[in-house]
Each structure stands twice: as C-alpha cells, then as structure tokens.
Amino acid sequence: MVFETKEQIIKRTKLARYRFRVLIRKACLNSRWLSVLEDTKLGDNVLKNITIALKRSQQKQSVLTVHDKANLRKPFSERTKEVYAYLETLFDELQCFKSLTPILRRKLINVVEFQFYPKHRTIFREGHKSLSMHFILTGEILISKSTYDKKVGTMIDKACNILTSGDFYGQVGLTYNIPRNATVSTETDCELLCVYKEDFDAILKETMESKDENIKSAIRRFNYFKNFSEETITTCCVISRIEQFNPQQIIYSQNDIMNFAYFVLSGQCMILQLLKIQKNSKGKSELYASKKKPNSLDVVKQMATKHYGAASMIEPELTNIKYQFIDVGTFSCGGSFGIGEEMENRVILARNVVQCLMIPRLWLLQKSQNIGNVWPRLQVFLNSKIPSQQQLFENYLNNQKWKKYKKKTIEEIKREMGLKVSQTKYYNVPVICRVEEDDEVY
C-alpha cells in the first residue's frame, strides 16, 4: 500500500479543484448554446412550433451561427481543408477583421479562440499583465480607468468608452509590452475572438504599431491636441480610429448617435440641412415643429433611389409637409464636427473620398482633455459659422420668391419673342447636380 505525503495530497487536491473549475467554466460557456434555436426544425406539433418561433424572435441575432462556433472551437489539428476554406470565407465577412489585410486574416484562422463572456463580467483590470487581445463579434464592452474621487475620498472606475461589434481592444499592452492601462468589462453578453500574446507578436504587432503611428501623425496635424501629454496621446490611439468614406456615403445623420468627434484628414464633407416646411392656416410657409425627430437618413436614401429632388420631398404620412435639403457648406481638410454643436435635422455627406480621425466624444470632452476650454469654444465657433434652421428657412423663402419672379420674367420674354419653351423638368436633372447648384445660393 502506497501512502501519500501531505504535499502530494495538497497537490492532488489543488489539481482536482482546477480541473473542476475548468469543467464548470466550459459548461457555463456552452450552456448559452442550449437556448439557440437556429438549427431547430419545426415539426407537426403546432404549440411547440409557436413556442420556438416566439423564442427565435426574442433572441438577439449572433454574428456567428452554431456551426461557425463549432468550427472555431475545433482543435487546429482536427480542422480539415473544407473547414479551413469555410473559416477563410467567414473571416473575410467579419466586421472586426475589415481593417486587416487578407494575408493577416488567413494567418489568424489557426490562432484565434472563440470566447463568450456574460454581462457584467470583468475581463481584466487596470495594471494586470497583458496576455491577449480581443475582437468583438457581438455585445458591448465598457472601458474604464481608475481615478481618485475627491467627494468619496477613494479610487473609482470612471467610464472612458464603450466598444461594440466590429471593435477590438487589448492591443496596446501587447504592442508596447506594458501592463493594462484600463479596466475592461462586459455591459451585455459578449462573443469575442481572442488572440494570445505569442501569436499577436508573430502576426499583428507590426500592423498595430503602424496603426498607432498613423493615428499619432494625424493627431499632431491639429493644434487642438498640442497640449496633450504622450500618455494622453497613447490613450487616444487606443480608442480612436481613422476611417475612410466613399463619395456620397453618409458620415452622420440625425438618427445616428454622435459617439465620435470627427476631424477631417482629407477630402470634403457636405453639410446638408433638412427643413420641414408646412402651410399654416393663412396659406403661408413656416417651419414644421415636430416633437418626433425626422428620419433624415430615410429621406436621403429616398433621394438616391427615387425620382424625387432635394427641393421637394413629400412624406407619405404627412402629405402637407414638404422636405427641403439645403447644401449649407463644406468641411474640408483640417475641419472638425461632432464636438457638440447643433446637429438637429442635419446630415453630413462625403463629397469625394474622405478620411476622418474619429475620437470618442465621451473621452474627448472630459476635463483632463478639455485643456483651455477648447471644445466648448469650438462648439460656439461652429454654431456661429453654420447658419441656423431659421436663417436657412428665411433664405429659402427669398430664393423661392426670386425663382418665381425669374421664371415669370423669362416666360414673358419668350412669349414676346416667340421662342419655344423647354420641356425639361426639374426632376430630370440628377439629384447631386441639384444639390450642388444650391451651393451657389447658400
């Protein structure tokens, strides 16, 4: 009979506890899959079919199917050529990998690990050793930093940013070999793709260093950031991004939440103001004051797909309301918007290929980044330079009077001279040409 020493018993007990914890974590991770009904087939039982349909409608759609997750969780040695080809196509479609080259995506196939975290779970804390980075498939991630609260007299976690599907985090600590500079926790249930340090160093480190340098170079182009410390600039690189917009692509509409402040690096952004005009009881035109904010984005989409002009958009539900889009001006290289200025009924559209540095407003407007009260002063400047809705409405009425007078005068001259009247109508001219013409007036 073999007797175990005290040290051996303690070691065996710890190993058993460790294995039990691993088993429980795997069970918790996979328990969520039991509620996924995407592969459940409907049968002859009507009551069961209705229950499945109701549950499906209540479920939040995941980026990955159960089949995708099963392939990602397969050991690398067990993946066939068919599975590899399937994952290759899948990675090309994932939003979180759009900023990476196809070559890097192929390399990541054999190193990423699918992970699930329930809501209100801390993934890592500020000061922890940097061991991995994550790409967000679904869910919301809260980034917070530890600060001293004078009122409470203790250290508290202060929210800096919220990341959503398509974002990634954790790359800074791995890139510069430093401890975590912020605490990361889940606001909702989150599905992530994890890359560990060794694989990051081999595949992504050079790319992330280049990205940070590009953002630092963009930041230094604006005098607003000249008083930022190196630590603040590094933090800004973590939470910011440079994004490119194609011609006629909507950068911001009223239906979007203004999470970012935009700094134009190249190209031109068109400022479109939507006026809602109605006839009052006396038959005069006036601005329509709606409690519900108008859907500017839908109106712009209608302009692009239907034979309606920027000068006359009639909403089906409100036939007495007329929509008028006015080209107010242009944000060119060096310009900025989304700082907190008046944006009601306003759309920002790319005139040509535009590159913008996008910095989260929640972080930018904090006291530590508001050196010299620069951002409120910039808000006042933008509001003073961009005409208000009332000013544009008055200009619009004067312009309409001039157009009517000009049209009447031209028709009288043509009749006197016996000239034929052109049959070309306003809606025959492309929408963008009509918007550009208004730029000469306003």
Order of alpha helices (4+ residues) and beta strands (2+ residues): alpha-alpha-alpha-alpha-alpha-beta-beta-beta-beta-beta-beta-alpha-beta-beta-alpha-alpha-alpha-beta-beta-beta-beta-beta-alpha-beta-beta-beta-beta-beta-alpha-alpha-alpha-alpha
